[in-house]
Amino acid sequence: TSTIRYRAISEETLGGEKWLKLVDSASNPVFYLKVKTGGLYQYANNASQLLCKDPAVENEAYTSYKGTANEDFVVTNTNFIVDLPYFNATVTRYTGSRAGNVNDILWYNKDLWLAKMEKYVQNTFTGVWHIDKRWELSEIQY
């Protein structure tokens, strides 16, 4: 287990809109995020991409760009309580898949944004998909 801190360091104009730039501890860009009508968006693949639909209805589906390719997301839970290291939060849970395999699970709250994320990968020897990385919001500093 390791701790990686993401920090919002600036607003940058991309595609004619201002986006909040999040970086990791080595100052590498991780996300460009913005709340707009319809939910939380990320700037990826040179365009605004819906990441977490809000408001959302269970079983609602949409396509977004995540990582390196399009990913199909489904709203799997609304008003879901997630345990975070220092508090609990009511979130909406989204499952992202490519070619029928779960790649990402996101937990979104309109005030916290991404409260939790899980990244799944396929084991090259067994063919089984498993959690590769898990991110949890542990603190907010202003």
BELVEN-V576475 format. One record per helix or strand of 2 or more residues. SS is the DSSP state (H for helix, E for strand). FROM is the first residue (numbers start at 1). LEN is the number of residues. Records with the same first field share a line. If there is no record, write none. Layout:
SS: FROM-LEN + FROM-LEN
This chain:
E: 7-8 + 17-7 + 29-8 + 39-6 + 47-7 + 61-6 + 69-15 + 88-11 + 101-9 + 113-10 + 129-8
